[in-house]
């Protein structure tokens, strides 16, 4: 299991994470990315890689 964190202060609503995520974990709401389906996360970290604002983070839980 992982915790998915979106830093709302850094997120500019570009939608890169929404488009890149293979699990459809994110949606844009009010010009911000929000986690809507955390159980679908593949833990691939693609969202982190495409986020130019460094707003998306997946924290792996032990």
mmCIF file of the N, C-alpha and C atoms, coordinates in Angstrom:
data_MODEL
# 
_entry.id   MODEL 
# 
loop_
_atom_site.group_PDB 
_atom_site.id 
_atom_site.type_symbol 
_atom_site.label_atom_id 
_atom_site.label_alt_id 
_atom_site.label_comp_id 
_atom_site.label_asym_id 
_atom_site.label_entity_id 
_atom_site.label_seq_id 
_atom_site.pdbx_PDB_ins_code 
_atom_site.Cartn_x 
_atom_site.Cartn_y 
_atom_site.Cartn_z 
_atom_site.occupancy 
_atom_site.B_iso_or_equiv 
_atom_site.pdbx_formal_charge 
_atom_site.auth_seq_id 
_atom_site.auth_comp_id 
_atom_site.auth_asym_id 
_atom_site.auth_atom_id 
_atom_site.pdbx_PDB_model_num 
ATOM 1   N N  . UNK A 1 1  ? 0.852   -1.185 0.000   1.00 0.00 ? 1  UNK A N  1 
ATOM 2   C CA . UNK A 1 1  ? 0.000   0.000  0.000   1.00 0.00 ? 1  UNK A CA 1 
ATOM 3   C C  . UNK A 1 1  ? 0.893   1.242  0.000   1.00 0.00 ? 1  UNK A C  1 
ATOM 4   N N  . UNK A 1 2  ? 0.384   2.289  -0.581  1.00 0.00 ? 2  UNK A N  1 
ATOM 5   C CA . UNK A 1 2  ? 1.142   3.530  -0.657  1.00 0.00 ? 2  UNK A CA 1 
ATOM 6   C C  . UNK A 1 2  ? 0.223   4.699  -0.337  1.00 0.00 ? 2  UNK A C  1 
ATOM 7   N N  . UNK A 1 3  ? 0.826   5.758  0.142   1.00 0.00 ? 3  UNK A N  1 
ATOM 8   C CA . UNK A 1 3  ? 0.079   6.999  0.351   1.00 0.00 ? 3  UNK A CA 1 
ATOM 9   C C  . UNK A 1 3  ? 0.380   7.911  -0.826  1.00 0.00 ? 3  UNK A C  1 
ATOM 10  N N  . UNK A 1 4  ? -0.666  8.440  -1.433  1.00 0.00 ? 4  UNK A N  1 
ATOM 11  C CA . UNK A 1 4  ? -0.522  9.327  -2.581  1.00 0.00 ? 4  UNK A CA 1 
ATOM 12  C C  . UNK A 1 4  ? -0.790  10.741 -2.104  1.00 0.00 ? 4  UNK A C  1 
ATOM 13  N N  . UNK A 1 5  ? 0.184   11.604 -2.313  1.00 0.00 ? 5  UNK A N  1 
ATOM 14  C CA . UNK A 1 5  ? 0.096   12.969 -1.805  1.00 0.00 ? 5  UNK A CA 1 
ATOM 15  C C  . UNK A 1 5  ? 0.167   13.952 -2.966  1.00 0.00 ? 5  UNK A C  1 
ATOM 16  N N  . UNK A 1 6  ? -0.784  14.873 -3.000  1.00 0.00 ? 6  UNK A N  1 
ATOM 17  C CA . UNK A 1 6  ? -0.752  15.996 -3.941  1.00 0.00 ? 6  UNK A CA 1 
ATOM 18  C C  . UNK A 1 6  ? -0.592  17.267 -3.121  1.00 0.00 ? 6  UNK A C  1 
ATOM 19  N N  . UNK A 1 7  ? 0.473   17.991 -3.357  1.00 0.00 ? 7  UNK A N  1 
ATOM 20  C CA . UNK A 1 7  ? 0.695   19.271 -2.683  1.00 0.00 ? 7  UNK A CA 1 
ATOM 21  C C  . UNK A 1 7  ? -0.110  20.337 -3.422  1.00 0.00 ? 7  UNK A C  1 
ATOM 22  N N  . UNK A 1 8  ? -1.232  20.731 -2.837  1.00 0.00 ? 8  UNK A N  1 
ATOM 23  C CA . UNK A 1 8  ? -2.137  21.675 -3.490  1.00 0.00 ? 8  UNK A CA 1 
ATOM 24  C C  . UNK A 1 8  ? -1.488  23.034 -3.734  1.00 0.00 ? 8  UNK A C  1 
ATOM 25  N N  . UNK A 1 9  ? -0.530  23.390 -2.923  1.00 0.00 ? 9  UNK A N  1 
ATOM 26  C CA . UNK A 1 9  ? 0.145   24.679 -3.113  1.00 0.00 ? 9  UNK A CA 1 
ATOM 27  C C  . UNK A 1 9  ? 1.040   24.664 -4.347  1.00 0.00 ? 9  UNK A C  1 
ATOM 28  N N  . UNK A 1 10 ? 1.592   23.494 -4.663  1.00 0.00 ? 10 UNK A N  1 
ATOM 29  C CA . UNK A 1 10 ? 2.471   23.381 -5.827  1.00 0.00 ? 10 UNK A CA 1 
ATOM 30  C C  . UNK A 1 10 ? 1.726   23.024 -7.109  1.00 0.00 ? 10 UNK A C  1 
ATOM 31  N N  . UNK A 1 11 ? 0.609   22.318 -6.988  1.00 0.00 ? 11 UNK A N  1 
ATOM 32  C CA . UNK A 1 11 ? -0.130  21.849 -8.155  1.00 0.00 ? 11 UNK A CA 1 
ATOM 33  C C  . UNK A 1 11 ? -0.701  23.034 -8.926  1.00 0.00 ? 11 UNK A C  1 
ATOM 34  N N  . UNK A 1 12 ? -0.404  23.068 -10.235 1.00 0.00 ? 12 UNK A N  1 
ATOM 35  C CA . UNK A 1 12 ? -0.933  24.151 -11.068 1.00 0.00 ? 12 UNK A CA 1 
ATOM 36  C C  . UNK A 1 12 ? -2.062  23.675 -11.987 1.00 0.00 ? 12 UNK A C  1 
ATOM 37  N N  . UNK A 1 13 ? -2.505  22.435 -11.798 1.00 0.00 ? 13 UNK A N  1 
ATOM 38  C CA . UNK A 1 13 ? -3.635  21.923 -12.558 1.00 0.00 ? 13 UNK A CA 1 
ATOM 39  C C  . UNK A 1 13 ? -3.337  21.613 -14.006 1.00 0.00 ? 13 UNK A C  1 
ATOM 40  N N  . UNK A 1 14 ? -2.088  21.325 -14.328 1.00 0.00 ? 14 UNK A N  1 
ATOM 41  C CA . UNK A 1 14 ? -1.718  21.076 -15.730 1.00 0.00 ? 14 UNK A CA 1 
ATOM 42  C C  . UNK A 1 14 ? -2.305  19.768 -16.259 1.00 0.00 ? 14 UNK A C  1 
ATOM 43  N N  . UNK A 1 15 ? -2.573  18.812 -15.368 1.00 0.00 ? 15 UNK A N  1 
ATOM 44  C CA . UNK A 1 15 ? -3.166  17.543 -15.774 1.00 0.00 ? 15 UNK A CA 1 
ATOM 45  C C  . UNK A 1 15 ? -2.188  16.495 -16.243 1.00 0.00 ? 15 UNK A C  1 
ATOM 46  N N  . UNK A 1 16 ? -0.893  16.752 -16.124 1.00 0.00 ? 16 UNK A N  1 
ATOM 47  C CA . UNK A 1 16 ? 0.101   15.774 -16.579 1.00 0.00 ? 16 UNK A CA 1 
ATOM 48  C C  . UNK A 1 16 ? -0.047  14.445 -15.839 1.00 0.00 ? 16 UNK A C  1 
ATOM 49  N N  . UNK A 1 17 ? -0.269  14.495 -14.545 1.00 0.00 ? 17 UNK A N  1 
ATOM 50  C CA . UNK A 1 17 ? -0.424  13.262 -13.762 1.00 0.00 ? 17 UNK A CA 1 
ATOM 51  C C  . UNK A 1 17 ? -1.688  12.517 -14.160 1.00 0.00 ? 17 UNK A C  1 
ATOM 52  N N  . UNK A 1 18 ? -2.751  13.258 -14.418 1.00 0.00 ? 18 UNK A N  1 
ATOM 53  C CA . UNK A 1 18 ? -4.020  12.658 -14.828 1.00 0.00 ? 18 UNK A CA 1 
ATOM 54  C C  . UNK A 1 18 ? -3.827  11.901 -16.145 1.00 0.00 ? 18 UNK A C  1 
ATOM 55  N N  . UNK A 1 19 ? -3.176  12.535 -17.096 1.00 0.00 ? 19 UNK A N  1 
ATOM 56  C CA . UNK A 1 19 ? -2.964  11.927 -18.413 1.00 0.00 ? 19 UNK A CA 1 
ATOM 57  C C  . UNK A 1 19 ? -1.993  10.751 -18.366 1.00 0.00 ? 19 UNK A C  1 
ATOM 58  N N  . UNK A 1 20 ? -0.990  10.826 -17.507 1.00 0.00 ? 20 UNK A N  1 
ATOM 59  C CA . UNK A 1 20 ? 0.070   9.816  -17.485 1.00 0.00 ? 20 UNK A CA 1 
ATOM 60  C C  . UNK A 1 20 ? -0.279  8.580  -16.657 1.00 0.00 ? 20 UNK A C  1 
ATOM 61  N N  . UNK A 1 21 ? -1.159  8.715  -15.703 1.00 0.00 ? 21 UNK A N  1 
ATOM 62  C CA . UNK A 1 21 ? -1.437  7.620  -14.766 1.00 0.00 ? 21 UNK A CA 1 
ATOM 63  C C  . UNK A 1 21 ? -2.152  6.458  -15.447 1.00 0.00 ? 21 UNK A C  1 
ATOM 64  N N  . UNK A 1 22 ? -1.555  5.255  -15.434 1.00 0.00 ? 22 UNK A N  1 
ATOM 65  C CA . UNK A 1 22 ? -2.198  4.104  -16.063 1.00 0.00 ? 22 UNK A CA 1 
ATOM 66  C C  . UNK A 1 22 ? -3.375  3.558  -15.260 1.00 0.00 ? 22 UNK A C  1 
ATOM 67  N N  . UNK A 1 23 ? -3.501  3.976  -13.999 1.00 0.00 ? 23 UNK A N  1 
ATOM 68  C CA . UNK A 1 23 ? -4.569  3.458  -13.151 1.00 0.00 ? 23 UNK A CA 1 
ATOM 69  C C  . UNK A 1 23 ? -5.746  4.395  -12.982 1.00 0.00 ? 23 UNK A C  1 
ATOM 70  N N  . UNK A 1 24 ? -5.723  5.530  -13.653 1.00 0.00 ? 24 UNK A N  1 
ATOM 71  C CA . UNK A 1 24 ? -6.794  6.528  -13.504 1.00 0.00 ? 24 UNK A CA 1 
ATOM 72  C C  . UNK A 1 24 ? -7.031  6.900  -12.040 1.00 0.00 ? 24 UNK A C  1 
ATOM 73  N N  . UNK A 1 25 ? -5.934  7.140  -11.351 1.00 0.00 ? 25 UNK A N  1 
ATOM 74  C CA . UNK A 1 25 ? -5.992  7.477  -9.930  1.00 0.00 ? 25 UNK A CA 1 
ATOM 75  C C  . UNK A 1 25 ? -6.434  8.926  -9.704  1.00 0.00 ? 25 UNK A C  1 
ATOM 76  N N  . UNK A 1 26 ? -6.150  9.803  -10.673 1.00 0.00 ? 26 UNK A N  1 
ATOM 77  C CA . UNK A 1 26 ? -6.360  11.239 -10.494 1.00 0.00 ? 26 UNK A CA 1 
ATOM 78  C C  . UNK A 1 26 ? -7.466  11.794 -11.381 1.00 0.00 ? 26 UNK A C  1 
ATOM 79  N N  . UNK A 1 27 ? -8.036  12.907 -10.918 1.00 0.00 ? 27 UNK A N  1 
ATOM 80  C CA . UNK A 1 27 ? -8.934  13.741 -11.720 1.00 0.00 ? 27 UNK A CA 1 
ATOM 81  C C  . UNK A 1 27 ? -8.571  15.188 -11.436 1.00 0.00 ? 27 UNK A C  1 
ATOM 82  N N  . UNK A 1 28 ? -8.924  16.053 -12.366 1.00 0.00 ? 28 UNK A N  1 
ATOM 83  C CA . UNK A 1 28 ? -8.784  17.487 -12.123 1.00 0.00 ? 28 UNK A CA 1 
ATOM 84  C C  . UNK A 1 28 ? -10.109 18.017 -11.600 1.00 0.00 ? 28 UNK A C  1 
ATOM 85  N N  . UNK A 1 29 ? -10.038 18.701 -10.478 1.00 0.00 ? 29 UNK A N  1 
ATOM 86  C CA . UNK A 1 29 ? -11.214 19.338 -9.891  1.00 0.00 ? 29 UNK A CA 1 
ATOM 87  C C  . UNK A 1 29 ? -10.809 20.724 -9.431  1.00 0.00 ? 29 UNK A C  1 
ATOM 88  N N  . UNK A 1 30 ? -11.545 21.705 -9.893  1.00 0.00 ? 30 UNK A N  1 
ATOM 89  C CA . UNK A 1 30 ? -11.257 23.098 -9.543  1.00 0.00 ? 30 UNK A CA 1 
ATOM 90  C C  . UNK A 1 30 ? -9.795  23.438 -9.820  1.00 0.00 ? 30 UNK A C  1 
ATOM 91  N N  . UNK A 1 31 ? -9.303  22.976 -10.982 1.00 0.00 ? 31 UNK A N  1 
ATOM 92  C CA . UNK A 1 31 ? -7.944  23.259 -11.457 1.00 0.00 ? 31 UNK A CA 1 
ATOM 93  C C  . UNK A 1 31 ? -6.845  22.715 -10.551 1.00 0.00 ? 31 UNK A C  1 
ATOM 94  N N  . UNK A 1 32 ? -7.123  21.619 -9.878  1.00 0.00 ? 32 UNK A N  1 
ATOM 95  C CA . UNK A 1 32 ? -6.133  20.920 -9.063  1.00 0.00 ? 32 UNK A CA 1 
ATOM 96  C C  . UNK A 1 32 ? -6.299  19.421 -9.264  1.00 0.00 ? 32 UNK A C  1 
ATOM 97  N N  . UNK A 1 33 ? -5.209  18.687 -9.216  1.00 0.00 ? 33 UNK A N  1 
ATOM 98  C CA . UNK A 1 33 ? -5.275  17.231 -9.272  1.00 0.00 ? 33 UNK A CA 1 
ATOM 99  C C  . UNK A 1 33 ? -5.733  16.711 -7.913  1.00 0.00 ? 33 UNK A C  1 
ATOM 100 N N  . UNK A 1 34 ? -6.639  15.761 -7.942  1.00 0.00 ? 34 UNK A N  1 
ATOM 101 C CA . UNK A 1 34 ? -7.095  15.115 -6.713  1.00 0.00 ? 34 UNK A CA 1 
ATOM 102 C C  . UNK A 1 34 ? -7.054  13.605 -6.911  1.00 0.00 ? 34 UNK A C  1 
ATOM 103 N N  . UNK A 1 35 ? -6.818  12.896 -5.829  1.00 0.00 ? 35 UNK A N  1 
ATOM 104 C CA . UNK A 1 35 ? -6.790  11.440 -5.849  1.00 0.00 ? 35 UNK A CA 1 
ATOM 105 C C  . UNK A 1 35 ? -8.231  10.953 -5.709  1.00 0.00 ? 35 UNK A C  1 
ATOM 106 N N  . UNK A 1 36 ? -8.719  10.218 -6.707  1.00 0.00 ? 36 UNK A N  1 
ATOM 107 C CA . UNK A 1 36 ? -10.093 9.722  -6.677  1.00 0.00 ? 36 UNK A CA 1 
ATOM 108 C C  . UNK A 1 36 ? -10.172 8.202  -6.610  1.00 0.00 ? 36 UNK A C  1 
ATOM 109 N N  . UNK A 1 37 ? -9.072  7.530  -6.928  1.00 0.00 ? 37 UNK A N  1 
ATOM 110 C CA . UNK A 1 37 ? -9.085  6.069  -6.956  1.00 0.00 ? 37 UNK A CA 1 
ATOM 111 C C  . UNK A 1 37 ? -7.735  5.523  -6.483  1.00 0.00 ? 37 UNK A C  1 
ATOM 112 N N  . UNK A 1 38 ? -7.408  5.708  -5.208  1.00 0.00 ? 38 UNK A N  1 
ATOM 113 C CA . UNK A 1 38 ? -6.077  5.319  -4.726  1.00 0.00 ? 38 UNK A CA 1 
ATOM 114 C C  . UNK A 1 38 ? -5.784  3.821  -4.831  1.00 0.00 ? 38 UNK A C  1 
ATOM 115 N N  . UNK A 1 39 ? -6.810  2.995  -4.770  1.00 0.00 ? 39 UNK A N  1 
ATOM 116 C CA . UNK A 1 39 ? -6.592  1.550  -4.856  1.00 0.00 ? 39 UNK A CA 1 
ATOM 117 C C  . UNK A 1 39 ? -6.131  1.106  -6.237  1.00 0.00 ? 39 UNK A C  1 
ATOM 118 N N  . UNK A 1 40 ? -6.291  1.971  -7.238  1.00 0.00 ? 40 UNK A N  1 
ATOM 119 C CA . UNK A 1 40 ? -5.873  1.636  -8.598  1.00 0.00 ? 40 UNK A CA 1 
ATOM 120 C C  . UNK A 1 40 ? -4.418  2.002  -8.873  1.00 0.00 ? 40 UNK A C  1 
ATOM 121 N N  . UNK A 1 41 ? -3.740  2.566  -7.889  1.00 0.00 ? 41 UNK A N  1 
ATOM 122 C CA . UNK A 1 41 ? -2.344  2.978  -8.062  1.00 0.00 ? 41 UNK A CA 1 
ATOM 123 C C  . UNK A 1 41 ? -1.460  1.765  -8.328  1.00 0.00 ? 41 UNK A C  1 
ATOM 124 N N  . UNK A 1 42 ? -0.659  1.849  -9.393  1.00 0.00 ? 42 UNK A N  1 
ATOM 125 C CA . UNK A 1 42 ? 0.252   0.773  -9.773  1.00 0.00 ? 42 UNK A CA 1 
ATOM 126 C C  . UNK A 1 42 ? 1.626   0.933  -9.126  1.00 0.00 ? 42 UNK A C  1 
ATOM 127 N N  . UNK A 1 43 ? 1.826   2.017  -8.385  1.00 0.00 ? 43 UNK A N  1 
ATOM 128 C CA . UNK A 1 43 ? 3.109   2.303  -7.728  1.00 0.00 ? 43 UNK A CA 1 
ATOM 129 C C  . UNK A 1 43 ? 4.237   2.445  -8.752  1.00 0.00 ? 43 UNK A C  1 
ATOM 130 N N  . UNK A 1 44 ? 3.902   2.949  -9.923  1.00 0.00 ? 44 UNK A N  1 
ATOM 131 C CA . UNK A 1 44 ? 4.897   3.085  -10.986 1.00 0.00 ? 44 UNK A CA 1 
ATOM 132 C C  . UNK A 1 44 ? 5.647   4.420  -10.912 1.00 0.00 ? 44 UNK A C  1 
ATOM 133 N N  . UNK A 1 45 ? 5.109   5.356  -10.136 1.00 0.00 ? 45 UNK A N  1 
ATOM 134 C CA . UNK A 1 45 ? 5.724   6.669  -9.924  1.00 0.00 ? 45 UNK A CA 1 
ATOM 135 C C  . UNK A 1 45 ? 5.769   7.533  -11.189 1.00 0.00 ? 45 UNK A C  1 
ATOM 136 N N  . UNK A 1 46 ? 4.987   7.167  -12.191 1.00 0.00 ? 46 UNK A N  1 
ATOM 137 C CA . UNK A 1 46 ? 4.934   7.968  -13.417 1.00 0.00 ? 46 UNK A CA 1 
ATOM 138 C C  . UNK A 1 46 ? 4.434   9.369  -13.120 1.00 0.00 ? 46 UNK A C  1 
ATOM 139 N N  . UNK A 1 47 ? 3.468   9.493  -12.234 1.00 0.00 ? 47 UNK A N  1 
ATOM 140 C CA . UNK A 1 47 ? 2.929   10.811 -11.884 1.00 0.00 ? 47 UNK A CA 1 
ATOM 141 C C  . UNK A 1 47 ? 4.023   11.729 -11.337 1.00 0.00 ? 47 UNK A C  1 
ATOM 142 N N  . UNK A 1 48 ? 4.891   11.163 -10.510 1.00 0.00 ? 48 UNK A N  1 
ATOM 143 C CA . UNK A 1 48 ? 6.001   11.950 -9.965  1.00 0.00 ? 48 UNK A CA 1 
ATOM 144 C C  . UNK A 1 48 ? 6.950   12.392 -11.077 1.00 0.00 ? 48 UNK A C  1 
ATOM 145 N N  . UNK A 1 49 ? 7.206   11.504 -12.011 1.00 0.00 ? 49 UNK A N  1 
ATOM 146 C CA . UNK A 1 49 ? 8.145   11.795 -13.092 1.00 0.00 ? 49 UNK A CA 1 
ATOM 147 C C  . UNK A 1 49 ? 7.647   12.891 -14.026 1.00 0.00 ? 49 UNK A C  1 
ATOM 148 N N  . UNK A 1 50 ? 6.337   12.931 -14.279 1.00 0.00 ? 50 UNK A N  1 
ATOM 149 C CA . UNK A 1 50 ? 5.801   13.915 -15.229 1.00 0.00 ? 50 UNK A CA 1 
ATOM 150 C C  . UNK A 1 50 ? 5.424   15.242 -14.577 1.00 0.00 ? 50 UNK A C  1 
ATOM 151 N N  . UNK A 1 51 ? 5.365   15.286 -13.259 1.00 0.00 ? 51 UNK A N  1 
ATOM 152 C CA . UNK A 1 51 ? 4.947   16.516 -12.576 1.00 0.00 ? 51 UNK A CA 1 
ATOM 153 C C  . UNK A 1 51 ? 6.111   17.505 -12.504 1.00 0.00 ? 51 UNK A C  1 
ATOM 154 N N  . UNK A 1 52 ? 6.020   18.549 -13.312 1.00 0.00 ? 52 UNK A N  1 
ATOM 155 C CA . UNK A 1 52 ? 7.080   19.552 -13.346 1.00 0.00 ? 52 UNK A CA 1 
ATOM 156 C C  . UNK A 1 52 ? 7.055   20.470 -12.122 1.00 0.00 ? 52 UNK A C  1 
ATOM 157 N N  . UNK A 1 53 ? 5.972   20.431 -11.361 1.00 0.00 ? 53 UNK A N  1 
ATOM 158 C CA . UNK A 1 53 ? 5.854   21.273 -10.170 1.00 0.00 ? 53 UNK A CA 1 
ATOM 159 C C  . UNK A 1 53 ? 6.298   20.545 -8.900  1.00 0.00 ? 53 UNK A C  1 
ATOM 160 N N  . UNK A 1 54 ? 6.642   19.265 -9.023  1.00 0.00 ? 54 UNK A N  1 
ATOM 161 C CA . UNK A 1 54 ? 7.015   18.432 -7.873  1.00 0.00 ? 54 UNK A CA 1 
ATOM 162 C C  . UNK A 1 54 ? 5.891   18.398 -6.836  1.00 0.00 ? 54 UNK A C  1 
ATOM 163 N N  . UNK A 1 55 ? 4.659   18.305 -7.333  1.00 0.00 ? 55 UNK A N  1 
ATOM 164 C CA . UNK A 1 55 ? 3.490   18.328 -6.447  1.00 0.00 ? 55 UNK A CA 1 
ATOM 165 C C  . UNK A 1 55 ? 2.961   16.937 -6.121  1.00 0.00 ? 55 UNK A C  1 
ATOM 166 N N  . UNK A 1 56 ? 3.348   15.952 -6.892  1.00 0.00 ? 56 UNK A N  1 
ATOM 167 C CA . UNK A 1 56 ? 2.814   14.602 -6.740  1.00 0.00 ? 56 UNK A CA 1 
ATOM 168 C C  . UNK A 1 56 ? 3.867   13.695 -6.113  1.00 0.00 ? 56 UNK A C  1 
ATOM 169 N N  . UNK A 1 57 ? 3.445   12.975 -5.075  1.00 0.00 ? 57 UNK A N  1 
ATOM 170 C CA . UNK A 1 57 ? 4.373   12.068 -4.396  1.00 0.00 ? 57 UNK A CA 1 
ATOM 171 C C  . UNK A 1 57 ? 3.656   10.783 -3.994  1.00 0.00 ? 57 UNK A C  1 
ATOM 172 N N  . UNK A 1 58 ? 4.335   9.678  -4.201  1.00 0.00 ? 58 UNK A N  1 
ATOM 173 C CA . UNK A 1 58 ? 3.857   8.388  -3.730  1.00 0.00 ? 58 UNK A CA 1 
ATOM 174 C C  . UNK A 1 58 ? 4.826   7.927  -2.653  1.00 0.00 ? 58 UNK A C  1 
ATOM 175 N N  . UNK A 1 59 ? 4.297   7.734  -1.463  1.00 0.00 ? 59 UNK A N  1 
ATOM 176 C CA . UNK A 1 59 ? 5.110   7.307  -0.331  1.00 0.00 ? 59 UNK A CA 1 
ATOM 177 C C  . UNK A 1 59 ? 4.773   5.847  -0.052  1.00 0.00 ? 59 UNK A C  1 
ATOM 178 N N  . UNK A 1 60 ? 5.738   4.995  -0.288  1.00 0.00 ? 60 UNK A N  1 
ATOM 179 C CA . UNK A 1 60 ? 5.548   3.567  -0.060  1.00 0.00 ? 60 UNK A CA 1 
ATOM 180 C C  . UNK A 1 60 ? 5.535   3.291  1.435   1.00 0.00 ? 60 UNK A C  1 
ATOM 181 N N  . UNK A 1 61 ? 4.505   2.574  1.864   1.00 0.00 ? 61 UNK A N  1 
ATOM 182 C CA . UNK A 1 61 ? 4.405   2.207  3.273   1.00 0.00 ? 61 UNK A CA 1 
ATOM 183 C C  . UNK A 1 61 ? 5.018   0.830  3.472   1.00 0.00 ? 61 UNK A C  1 
ATOM 184 N N  . UNK A 1 62 ? 5.660   0.662  4.595   1.00 0.00 ? 62 UNK A N  1 
ATOM 185 C CA . UNK A 1 62 ? 6.322   -0.618 4.872   1.00 0.00 ? 62 UNK A CA 1 
ATOM 186 C C  . UNK A 1 62 ? 5.367   -1.610 5.478   1.00 0.00 ? 62 UNK A C  1 
# 
